[in-house]
């Protein structure tokens, strides 16, 4: 990952260039003001992808915390079997 740094004036003067750079590199562009970091700009697709990655990490951390606390989890096979059983029971009730 290459860090892209531009002065904040670049966004006003070269918006199209900054937008194209974000889309092409699929990386954020860091904007500075007086040599200090001020803003981060990225294209919407990259932003959405990063949000989804963060949400997935949060879910995985939550699952790991639950396991560490001893909360029982279920495999996909177990969940499928339970659902099929419940559907059979429901079908029996509807007769």
Secondary structure, 3 states (H helix, E strand, C coil): CCCEEEECHHHHHCHHHHHHHHHHHCCCEEEEECCEEEEEECCHHHHHHHHHHHHHHHHHHHHHHHHHCCCCCCCHHHHHHHHHHHHHHHHHHCC
